[in-house]
Amino acid sequence: MSYRSIKRVLGETSLERKCRFLFGACLLLLITASFWWYGTQTEKLVYESNRVMGRLLVDQSMLISHWQSFETDKANPEFIQLVQNLMDNVSKEKYRADYIRPADTDRLSQLERDLVVRFLKNRKKDDSFDRPVTATDEYEYYQPVYAEDSMCVVCHNAKNWGTFESPRSGLAQPPLNEGDLMAIAKVTIPNAETQKAINGNRAILLTTAIVAVFLAMIASWVIVRYVIVKPLRHLRDVSDAISRGNLSLRADIHTGDEFESLAVAFNRMLRHLVAAQEELRQVNADLDAKVDELAQVNMRLYEMNTIKSDFLATMSHELRTPLNSILGFSEVLGSIDSLQDKQKRYVKNIQTSGRMLLEMINDVLDLAKMESGKMDTRLTDFSIEQTVHAQCDMARPLTEKKNIDLEARVQAELPPMHQDQARVQQILNNLLSNAIKFTPEGGRITVSARRGEDDHLLLQVIDTGVGIAEDDQQAIFEKFRQGRTGVPTGDAMTREYSGSGLGLSIVRELCKLLGGSVSVRSELGKGSTFTVRLPWKLQKQPRLDSALVEGFDEFARARFELPRDRRAALSGPPDAAVDRLAVDQPAAESD
């Protein structure tokens, strides 16, 4: 049997087949071994009884030979024959006795010569040799005869038997000494009946073994089928029915053993499963209701965010008109020569505050456009080197005022860049303004621009300012947020550095608009490095929606993929809290 066959039988078949195969193999092995051992021991006993019989017959033959030798009445041969017949009747064994003399080695068979050498060498009193002769159905027993004591030596030498003539060679034997090998007694017994009995016993044992294995296989099949497999099959059928949705079915096993305990545990697990499923169904229903409420709130929030963006865009335009008038009239007022120095200083303060307010309004307007998805790009070919130097020259008066060293490093011989030049200038301007604001006097700002291997612009603004804590390096890109270095107490009213907190959030939105990204690497007390990565040639893209719009669109798609009853629930009237939030929010914005 190959390895795959064994693996298929033992590892890839049913439990019933495995048990039948394993039990059958074990029973066959055990029964075969036990019957083989029993037959072997029985045959050993038979052969041992043959040895005992041969030893007794040797003694009987020697007794008859000695009696015949001591009988001196040669004139009464009938008496001698009577004694011989009497001995034969007493033994009741058909045997033939013969004596092998050591001196007759030249006339002996090879086996007999080997036995003479063996008995002459070992000289053990209880030594013997026997063998069955298959050709003649006889059993031969060989036993050495030694001159065991002085009486045998004296008797044989006194009777002149020590030099008796060999019946084969006719030669006289030399005188005997104590311990000499006198002869080898050979007894031949018919062995046909004994061998027949042994063969019959083997046949009975084999038949009994086959019947025992067959009955054991039937018993093991019955035990496996009805004691082991039947409860397991019932559990399997119940589990299959439950998997098809019939949760009311239960295992019904009453065997009083481990299978009944398993069925009880199975039913208990099923009850817990049904209870947990019912709880989960209730939780899902509650969750669906919460999702519906959340959907309504999200829709209201989206509407309010749209209203807020429209409000900011509208109010920014509306605020710029009177602010431009204020700036214009302040310039006219400042040009009057008759103003005193104090009055001129007041006019200058009006102009400075107005420009700051105009800058913040422009930032809010840009952010509102980007959030509402109304920001467009105007792609042109321009020199990034000229753009960087121009922005640095515009910011140089501010750096010179704070005694800050401003340096521009642009890779030489850069090809024209196909991007929105105004947005790139705005990104660089915001980063420079941020660096100048947070760099103390005597610091250093470096602007570098180069073309990366992946055909992208790598624009870096490096300063030696106060730095940004690691926990704040993501928060600074959010709207109206500054790092803890700018707001040490956490109160926006007590911030150390001025500004609305919109510069970096506008940079991030502009980078997304131009197909790029912005990142920061900073350490407190050592400065910051802002890296802008933009594609060198931007393909004309459709107008990009803001993250909020994209998130709402995704939510809306998921919402309308819900079942019809869920969509009906979503389209129902909102609750009072949401209505209140939608009504109160515009008022808060207007304040």
LODOMAR-873039 format. One record per residue (C-alpha): residue number from 1; residue in one letter; x, y, z. Coordinates in Angstrom, 2 decimals, padded with zeros to 5 digits. Example, Ala and Ser with C-alpha at 12.3 -4.5 7.8 and 13.67 -1.06 7.14 Angstrom:
1,A,012.30,-004.50,007.80
2,S,013.67,-001.06,007.14
REM end
This chain:
1,M,000.00,000.00,000.00
2,S,001.42,003.38,-001.01
3,Y,001.73,006.43,001.20
4,R,-001.14,008.19,-000.59
5,S,-003.42,005.21,-000.05
6,I,-002.58,005.10,003.66
7,K,-003.11,008.87,003.92
8,R,-006.43,008.62,002.10
9,V,-007.64,005.81,004.38
10,L,-006.41,007.33,007.66
11,G,-006.65,011.05,007.05
12,E,-009.22,011.77,004.33
13,T,-012.09,009.35,005.02
14,S,-014.97,009.24,007.45
15,L,-014.61,008.42,011.14
16,E,-016.48,005.15,010.67
17,R,-014.08,003.93,008.00
18,K,-011.07,004.99,010.04
19,C,-012.31,003.13,013.12
20,R,-013.10,000.01,011.11
21,F,-009.71,000.03,009.47
22,L,-007.73,000.74,012.64
23,F,-009.71,-001.64,014.85
24,G,-009.54,-004.36,012.21
25,A,-005.81,-003.96,011.70
26,C,-005.12,-003.99,015.44
27,L,-007.37,-007.01,016.03
28,L,-005.81,-008.88,013.13
29,L,-002.34,-008.16,014.43
30,L,-003.15,-009.12,018.02
31,I,-005.05,-012.29,017.13
32,T,-002.41,-013.39,014.62
33,A,000.38,-012.83,017.11
34,S,-001.43,-014.59,019.96
35,F,-002.41,-017.61,017.88
36,W,001.06,-017.86,016.37
37,W,002.61,-017.78,019.83
38,Y,000.13,-020.37,021.10
39,G,000.80,-022.72,018.15
40,T,004.55,-022.34,018.55
41,Q,004.38,-023.17,022.25
42,T,002.14,-026.18,021.52
43,E,004.58,-027.54,018.94
44,K,007.44,-027.02,021.39
45,L,005.55,-029.10,023.95
46,V,005.01,-031.85,021.37
47,Y,008.70,-031.92,020.43
48,E,009.67,-031.85,024.09
49,S,007.41,-034.86,024.74
50,N,009.14,-036.62,021.85
51,R,012.50,-035.96,023.51
52,V,011.23,-037.34,026.81
53,M,009.87,-040.39,024.99
54,G,013.20,-040.85,023.19
55,R,015.11,-040.61,026.47
56,L,012.84,-043.25,028.07
57,L,013.17,-045.53,025.08
58,V,016.98,-045.19,025.22
59,D,016.89,-046.26,028.87
60,Q,014.61,-049.15,028.01
61,S,016.83,-050.25,025.13
62,M,019.95,-050.12,027.32
63,L,018.17,-052.08,030.03
64,I,017.23,-054.81,027.56
65,S,020.77,-054.87,026.15
66,H,022.31,-055.25,029.64
67,W,019.79,-057.90,030.65
68,Q,020.54,-059.87,027.52
69,S,024.26,-059.57,028.17
70,F,023.94,-060.72,031.78
71,E,021.71,-063.67,030.92
72,T,023.96,-066.78,030.99
73,D,021.34,-069.40,030.22
74,K,021.85,-069.65,026.48
75,A,019.96,-072.93,026.39
76,N,016.63,-071.22,026.99
77,P,016.18,-068.78,024.13
78,E,012.39,-068.91,024.51
79,F,012.71,-067.22,027.90
80,I,014.86,-064.47,026.44
81,Q,012.32,-063.91,023.66
82,L,009.53,-063.85,026.22
83,V,011.27,-061.16,028.17
84,Q,011.80,-059.17,024.94
85,N,008.11,-059.45,024.06
86,L,007.16,-058.45,027.57
87,M,009.28,-055.30,027.34
88,D,007.77,-054.44,023.97
89,N,004.25,-054.83,025.34
90,V,005.05,-052.66,028.34
91,S,006.40,-049.78,026.24
92,K,003.66,-050.00,023.57
93,E,005.77,-047.82,021.34
94,K,006.90,-048.89,017.91
95,Y,010.50,-047.86,017.82
96,R,013.83,-049.02,016.51
97,A,017.00,-048.79,018.65
98,D,020.56,-048.73,017.37
99,Y,024.00,-047.88,018.80
100,I,026.64,-045.88,016.98
101,R,030.25,-046.72,018.01
102,P,032.78,-043.87,017.81
103,A,035.28,-046.22,016.16
104,D,032.98,-046.66,013.14
105,T,033.38,-043.08,011.89
106,D,034.39,-044.21,008.42
107,R,031.05,-045.98,007.99
108,L,028.87,-043.26,009.53
109,S,026.86,-040.56,007.79
110,Q,027.93,-036.95,007.96
111,L,025.35,-036.20,010.64
112,E,026.50,-039.12,012.77
113,R,030.16,-038.11,012.44
114,D,029.29,-034.56,013.50
115,L,027.42,-035.92,016.51
116,V,030.42,-038.09,017.52
117,V,032.69,-035.04,017.37
118,R,030.15,-032.97,019.32
119,F,029.61,-035.53,022.09
120,L,033.36,-036.23,022.39
121,K,033.98,-032.52,022.76
122,N,031.18,-031.50,025.13
123,R,030.83,-034.65,027.28
124,K,027.59,-033.51,028.92
125,K,025.47,-036.14,030.56
126,D,022.12,-034.61,029.50
127,D,023.22,-033.69,025.98
128,S,021.09,-035.01,023.10
129,F,020.01,-034.34,019.54
130,D,016.74,-034.96,017.73
131,R,015.21,-034.26,014.35
132,P,012.11,-035.11,012.33
133,V,012.77,-036.91,009.05
134,T,010.19,-035.68,006.55
135,A,011.03,-038.20,003.83
136,T,010.24,-041.25,006.04
137,D,007.80,-039.60,008.48
138,E,010.02,-040.65,011.38
139,Y,011.51,-038.99,014.42
140,E,015.17,-039.67,015.32
141,Y,016.59,-039.18,018.80
142,Y,020.34,-039.34,019.53
143,Q,021.75,-039.62,023.08
144,P,025.40,-040.21,024.08
145,V,026.29,-043.12,026.39
146,Y,029.30,-042.40,028.64
147,A,031.20,-044.60,031.10
148,E,029.80,-042.63,033.98
149,D,031.41,-044.31,037.00
150,S,034.06,-046.86,037.86
151,M,031.55,-049.69,038.05
152,C,030.82,-049.43,034.33
153,V,034.57,-049.44,033.60
154,V,035.29,-052.40,035.91
155,C,032.30,-054.37,034.67
156,H,033.03,-053.92,030.99
157,N,036.76,-054.57,031.40
158,A,036.21,-057.59,033.71
159,K,033.77,-059.15,031.29
160,N,036.17,-058.32,028.50
161,W,033.42,-056.12,027.11
162,G,035.81,-053.24,026.84
163,T,037.22,-054.82,023.71
164,F,033.95,-056.11,022.27
165,E,033.85,-056.32,018.55
166,S,031.96,-053.75,016.54
167,P,029.10,-055.32,014.66
168,R,030.01,-053.15,011.67
169,S,033.78,-053.36,011.53
170,G,034.49,-056.60,013.37
171,L,037.32,-054.84,015.21
172,A,037.86,-054.93,018.96
173,Q,037.28,-051.83,021.06
174,P,040.12,-050.59,023.26
175,P,039.74,-050.78,027.08
176,L,037.35,-048.21,028.60
177,N,038.20,-045.41,030.98
178,E,035.82,-043.46,033.15
179,G,034.10,-040.69,031.13
180,D,034.76,-042.24,027.72
181,L,032.08,-042.15,025.05
182,M,030.94,-045.74,024.79
183,A,028.33,-045.24,022.04
184,I,025.54,-043.01,020.75
185,A,022.08,-044.46,021.25
186,K,019.80,-043.81,018.30
187,V,016.04,-044.26,018.66
188,T,013.76,-044.00,015.63
189,I,010.04,-043.46,016.26
190,P,007.24,-043.20,013.67
191,N,006.27,-039.51,013.38
192,A,003.39,-039.52,010.90
193,E,000.64,-039.37,013.51
194,T,002.40,-036.66,015.46
195,Q,002.95,-034.50,012.36
196,K,-000.64,-035.07,011.34
197,A,-001.81,-033.90,014.74
198,I,000.42,-030.83,014.51
199,N,-000.95,-029.94,011.06
200,G,-004.48,-030.44,012.30
201,N,-003.79,-028.20,015.26
202,R,-002.40,-025.53,012.92
203,A,-005.50,-025.71,010.74
204,I,-007.75,-025.39,013.79
205,L,-005.77,-022.41,015.06
206,L,-005.86,-020.68,011.66
207,T,-009.59,-021.28,011.29
208,T,-010.23,-020.05,014.81
209,A,-008.13,-016.94,014.15
210,I,-010.03,-016.16,010.92
211,V,-013.39,-016.64,012.60
212,A,-012.29,-014.55,015.60
213,V,-011.10,-011.73,013.34
214,F,-014.32,-011.83,011.34
215,L,-016.51,-011.78,014.45
216,A,-014.35,-009.03,015.99
217,M,-014.72,-006.95,012.82
218,I,-018.49,-007.37,012.95
219,A,-018.52,-006.44,016.63
220,S,-016.31,-003.40,016.05
221,W,-018.50,-002.31,013.12
222,V,-021.61,-002.56,015.28
223,I,-019.92,-000.68,018.14
224,V,-018.53,002.06,015.91
225,R,-021.72,002.43,013.90
226,Y,-024.24,002.55,016.72
227,V,-022.18,003.73,019.71
228,I,-019.87,006.33,018.12
229,V,-020.96,007.27,014.60
230,K,-024.72,007.41,015.16
231,P,-024.59,010.18,017.84
232,L,-022.02,012.12,015.82
233,R,-024.13,011.83,012.69
234,H,-027.14,013.09,014.62
235,L,-025.13,016.11,015.83
236,R,-023.97,016.75,012.27
237,D,-027.53,016.64,010.91
238,V,-028.69,019.03,013.62
239,S,-025.85,021.47,012.92
240,D,-026.56,021.33,009.16
241,A,-030.22,022.08,009.77
242,I,-029.31,024.98,012.06
243,S,-026.93,026.38,009.44
244,R,-029.85,026.37,007.00
245,G,-031.87,028.53,009.40
246,N,-033.83,026.04,011.50
247,L,-032.87,027.45,014.91
248,S,-035.66,025.59,016.73
249,L,-034.02,022.18,016.25
250,R,-032.13,020.63,019.18
251,A,-029.87,017.60,019.62
252,D,-031.69,014.59,021.14
253,I,-029.17,012.03,022.46
254,H,-029.87,009.84,025.52
255,T,-026.93,007.47,025.79
256,G,-025.86,008.31,029.34
257,D,-022.24,008.88,028.31
258,E,-020.01,011.63,026.97
259,F,-022.11,011.95,023.82
260,E,-025.13,012.93,025.89
261,S,-022.98,015.50,027.72
262,L,-021.81,016.78,024.33
263,A,-025.41,017.08,023.14
264,V,-026.36,019.00,026.30
265,A,-023.41,021.36,025.80
266,F,-024.35,021.74,022.12
267,N,-027.94,022.67,023.00
268,R,-026.74,025.11,025.66
269,M,-024.39,026.74,023.15
270,L,-027.23,026.96,020.64
271,R,-029.50,028.65,023.17
272,H,-026.79,031.18,023.96
273,L,-026.24,031.71,020.23
274,V,-029.93,032.35,019.60
275,A,-030.09,034.74,022.56
276,A,-026.97,036.58,021.38
277,Q,-028.38,036.76,017.85
278,E,-031.60,038.23,019.17
279,E,-029.65,040.79,021.18
280,L,-027.57,041.58,018.12
281,R,-030.71,042.02,016.06
282,Q,-032.04,044.47,018.62
283,V,-028.71,046.29,018.72
284,N,-028.71,046.46,014.91
285,A,-032.19,047.94,014.98
286,D,-031.07,050.57,017.48
287,L,-027.96,051.17,015.40
288,D,-030.07,051.65,012.29
289,A,-032.10,054.25,014.14
290,K,-028.92,056.00,015.27
291,V,-027.57,055.88,011.72
292,D,-030.79,057.45,010.47
293,E,-030.51,060.20,013.06
294,L,-026.85,060.70,012.19
295,A,-027.72,060.90,008.50
296,Q,-030.26,063.62,009.16
297,V,-027.77,065.53,011.32
298,N,-025.08,065.19,008.65
299,M,-027.44,066.49,006.02
300,R,-028.25,069.48,008.20
301,L,-024.57,070.04,008.92
302,Y,-023.78,069.94,005.23
303,E,-026.51,072.45,004.52
304,M,-025.27,074.69,007.33
305,N,-021.68,074.40,006.11
306,T,-022.84,075.39,002.63
307,I,-024.73,078.34,004.09
308,K,-021.63,079.29,006.10
309,S,-019.38,079.15,003.05
310,D,-021.82,081.20,001.00
311,F,-022.16,083.64,003.88
312,L,-018.38,084.00,004.20
313,A,-017.93,084.50,000.48
314,T,-020.75,087.05,000.33
315,M,-019.70,088.91,003.45
316,S,-016.07,088.95,002.30
317,H,-017.11,090.72,-000.87
318,E,-019.41,093.03,001.06
319,L,-016.70,093.86,003.62
320,R,-014.06,094.57,001.00
321,T,-016.12,097.40,-000.55
322,P,-016.28,099.68,002.54
323,L,-012.80,098.61,003.56
324,N,-011.37,099.69,000.22
325,S,-013.16,103.01,000.70
326,I,-011.61,103.37,004.15
327,L,-008.15,102.63,002.77
328,G,-008.66,105.02,-000.14
329,F,-009.87,107.92,002.00
330,S,-007.09,107.23,004.54
331,E,-004.53,107.58,001.75
332,V,-006.18,110.83,000.64
333,L,-006.24,112.03,004.22
334,G,-002.59,111.10,004.70
335,S,-001.57,113.16,001.65
336,I,-002.78,116.44,003.25
337,D,000.23,118.50,004.22
338,S,-001.53,120.43,006.94
339,L,-001.89,117.37,009.20
340,Q,000.11,117.32,012.35
341,D,002.55,114.51,013.11
342,K,000.15,112.96,015.60
343,Q,-002.67,113.05,013.06
344,K,-000.42,111.51,010.39
345,R,000.45,108.73,012.83
346,Y,-003.25,108.06,013.38
347,V,-003.85,107.93,009.63
348,K,-000.95,105.48,009.25
349,N,-002.45,103.27,011.96
350,I,-005.75,103.31,010.08
351,Q,-004.00,102.22,006.88
352,T,-002.00,099.47,008.64
353,S,-005.04,098.05,010.41
354,G,-007.08,098.25,007.23
355,R,-004.49,096.35,005.22
356,M,-004.31,093.68,007.94
357,L,-008.08,093.38,007.92
358,L,-008.10,093.20,004.12
359,E,-005.50,090.43,004.21
360,M,-007.58,088.41,006.67
361,I,-010.72,088.97,004.58
362,N,-008.87,087.75,001.49
363,D,-007.75,084.64,003.39
364,V,-011.28,083.93,004.54
365,L,-012.55,084.46,000.98
366,D,-009.97,082.06,-000.46
367,L,-010.75,079.45,002.17
368,A,-014.48,079.79,001.54
369,K,-013.93,079.33,-002.20
370,M,-011.84,076.23,-001.63
371,E,-014.37,074.73,000.81
372,S,-017.24,075.39,-001.58
373,G,-015.29,073.90,-004.50
374,K,-015.29,077.13,-006.51
375,M,-011.54,077.61,-006.69
376,D,-010.24,077.39,-010.27
377,T,-006.72,077.01,-011.62
378,R,-005.18,079.05,-014.44
379,L,-002.30,077.06,-015.88
380,T,000.56,078.92,-017.56
381,D,004.23,078.37,-018.29
382,F,006.48,080.42,-016.00
383,S,009.97,080.42,-014.52
384,I,010.04,079.11,-010.98
385,E,013.41,080.81,-010.45
386,Q,011.98,084.25,-011.17
387,T,008.93,083.53,-009.02
388,V,011.03,082.51,-006.01
389,H,013.34,085.53,-006.29
390,A,010.39,087.89,-006.77
391,Q,008.62,086.62,-003.63
392,C,011.85,086.78,-001.64
393,D,012.41,090.37,-002.80
394,M,008.89,091.29,-001.70
395,A,009.47,089.78,001.74
396,R,012.98,091.21,002.14
397,P,011.86,094.52,003.74
398,L,010.16,092.57,006.53
399,T,013.23,090.38,007.09
400,E,015.54,093.40,007.13
401,K,013.27,095.04,009.69
402,K,013.80,092.02,012.03
403,N,017.45,091.62,011.02
404,I,016.74,088.17,009.49
405,D,019.03,086.76,006.80
406,L,016.90,085.64,003.79
407,E,018.57,083.46,001.16
408,A,017.14,081.91,-002.04
409,R,018.67,078.76,-003.54
410,V,017.21,077.71,-006.88
411,Q,018.54,074.92,-009.07
412,A,020.18,076.33,-012.19
413,E,018.77,075.99,-015.71
414,L,015.32,074.81,-014.71
415,P,012.81,074.50,-017.58
416,P,009.53,076.44,-017.49
417,M,006.98,075.08,-015.06
418,H,003.38,074.47,-016.21
419,Q,001.32,075.37,-013.14
420,D,-000.90,078.07,-011.68
421,Q,001.67,080.79,-011.03
422,A,-000.58,082.87,-008.79
423,R,-001.31,079.90,-006.51
424,V,002.37,078.95,-006.34
425,Q,003.20,082.56,-005.40
426,Q,000.48,082.51,-002.75
427,I,001.86,079.25,-001.27
428,L,005.38,080.66,-001.10
429,N,004.14,083.99,000.26
430,N,002.21,082.30,003.08
431,L,005.19,080.11,004.00
432,L,007.54,083.12,004.00
433,S,005.11,085.16,006.12
434,N,004.82,082.28,008.56
435,A,008.62,081.86,008.75
436,I,009.22,085.61,009.27
437,K,006.55,085.72,011.98
438,F,008.03,082.87,014.06
439,T,011.74,083.58,013.48
440,P,013.32,085.85,016.11
441,E,015.68,088.70,015.29
442,G,019.08,087.63,013.98
443,G,017.65,084.40,012.56
444,R,017.96,082.88,009.12
445,I,015.44,081.84,006.45
446,T,016.39,079.76,003.40
447,V,014.16,079.17,000.38
448,S,015.23,076.32,-001.92
449,A,013.66,075.06,-005.14
450,R,014.73,072.12,-007.26
451,R,013.30,069.58,-009.64
452,G,012.98,066.06,-008.25
453,E,013.66,062.81,-010.05
454,D,009.93,062.08,-010.35
455,D,009.30,065.33,-012.31
456,H,008.03,067.23,-009.27
457,L,008.91,070.61,-007.79
458,L,010.42,070.40,-004.31
459,L,010.00,073.80,-002.66
460,Q,011.40,074.17,000.87
461,V,011.24,077.05,003.36
462,I,013.74,076.52,006.19
463,D,013.86,078.82,009.23
464,T,015.65,078.95,012.57
465,G,012.56,079.99,014.48
466,V,010.93,078.72,017.65
467,G,010.01,075.35,016.14
468,I,006.85,073.25,016.46
469,A,006.14,070.51,018.98
470,E,005.69,067.04,017.48
471,D,002.11,066.81,018.78
472,D,001.20,070.07,016.99
473,Q,002.77,069.34,013.60
474,Q,-000.55,068.11,012.20
475,A,-002.78,070.56,014.06
476,I,-001.09,073.63,012.56
477,F,-002.61,072.81,009.16
478,E,-006.12,073.10,010.57
479,K,-008.11,076.30,010.31
480,F,-007.66,078.96,013.01
481,R,-005.00,076.91,014.79
482,Q,-001.47,077.76,015.93
483,G,001.06,075.61,017.71
484,R,001.60,075.82,021.45
485,T,004.62,078.02,020.82
486,G,002.27,080.62,019.38
487,V,-000.41,080.09,022.05
488,P,001.49,079.03,025.20
489,T,-001.55,079.29,027.51
490,G,-003.99,077.70,025.07
491,D,-006.12,080.88,024.92
492,A,-006.40,082.46,021.47
493,M,-006.87,085.88,023.08
494,T,-003.41,085.72,024.70
495,R,-001.46,084.36,021.73
496,E,002.09,085.63,021.43
497,Y,002.14,085.89,017.62
498,S,-000.54,087.68,015.62
499,G,-002.47,086.11,012.78
500,S,-005.75,084.34,012.06
501,G,-004.29,080.83,011.83
502,L,-005.44,080.40,008.22
503,G,-002.12,080.64,006.38
504,L,-001.01,077.01,006.62
505,S,-004.52,075.64,006.11
506,I,-004.71,077.68,002.88
507,V,-001.30,076.31,001.86
508,R,-002.53,072.75,002.36
509,E,-005.73,073.34,000.36
510,L,-003.79,075.04,-002.44
511,C,-001.31,072.15,-002.61
512,K,-004.22,069.72,-002.97
513,L,-005.72,071.96,-005.65
514,L,-002.43,071.88,-007.59
515,G,-002.05,068.10,-007.25
516,G,000.67,068.19,-004.58
517,S,001.19,068.04,-000.83
518,V,002.88,069.88,002.03
519,S,004.77,068.44,005.01
520,V,006.70,069.81,007.97
521,R,009.74,068.66,009.91
522,S,010.46,070.66,013.05
523,E,012.09,070.60,016.47
524,L,011.41,072.95,019.35
525,G,014.03,075.69,019.65
526,K,015.80,074.74,016.41
527,G,013.44,075.82,013.66
528,S,011.17,074.26,011.05
529,T,011.35,073.01,007.47
530,F,008.20,073.15,005.30
531,T,008.38,071.09,002.10
532,V,005.93,071.60,-000.78
533,R,005.80,068.95,-003.48
534,L,004.00,069.92,-006.72
535,P,003.87,068.27,-010.16
536,W,006.08,070.13,-012.65
537,K,003.42,069.98,-015.34
538,L,-000.15,069.97,-014.08
539,Q,-002.78,068.67,-016.46
540,K,-006.04,070.57,-016.69
541,Q,-008.34,069.05,-014.11
542,P,-012.01,069.51,-013.36
543,R,-012.92,071.63,-010.40
544,L,-012.11,069.81,-007.17
545,D,-014.63,069.66,-004.39
546,S,-013.61,070.17,-000.82
547,A,-013.08,067.31,001.59
548,L,-016.43,067.97,003.23
549,V,-018.24,067.84,-000.11
550,E,-016.48,064.63,-001.10
551,G,-017.27,063.07,002.28
552,F,-020.90,064.04,001.99
553,D,-021.14,062.65,-001.55
554,E,-019.71,059.35,-000.36
555,F,-022.14,059.32,002.55
556,A,-025.02,060.12,000.22
557,R,-024.09,057.27,-002.12
558,A,-023.94,054.85,000.82
559,R,-027.23,056.20,002.10
560,F,-029.14,055.70,-001.12
561,E,-027.80,052.19,-001.44
562,L,-029.72,051.32,001.76
563,P,-033.03,049.43,001.56
564,R,-036.11,051.40,000.66
565,D,-037.52,051.37,004.22
566,R,-034.23,052.79,005.52
567,R,-034.29,055.55,002.87
568,A,-037.85,056.36,003.86
569,A,-036.73,056.74,007.45
570,L,-033.90,059.02,006.34
571,S,-036.28,061.23,004.40
572,G,-038.52,061.77,007.43
573,P,-038.74,065.04,009.37
574,P,-035.68,065.90,011.48
575,D,-035.92,066.10,015.23
576,A,-036.24,069.32,017.21
577,A,-032.58,069.45,018.20
578,V,-031.45,069.44,014.59
579,D,-034.00,072.12,013.69
580,R,-032.79,074.26,016.54
581,L,-029.17,073.80,015.44
582,A,-030.01,074.77,011.86
583,V,-031.89,077.88,012.97
584,D,-029.43,079.11,015.59
585,Q,-026.27,078.59,013.59
586,P,-026.67,081.43,011.05
587,A,-027.36,083.83,013.89
588,A,-024.13,082.80,015.56
589,E,-022.23,083.29,012.31
590,S,-023.67,086.72,011.83
591,D,-022.52,087.78,015.26
REM end
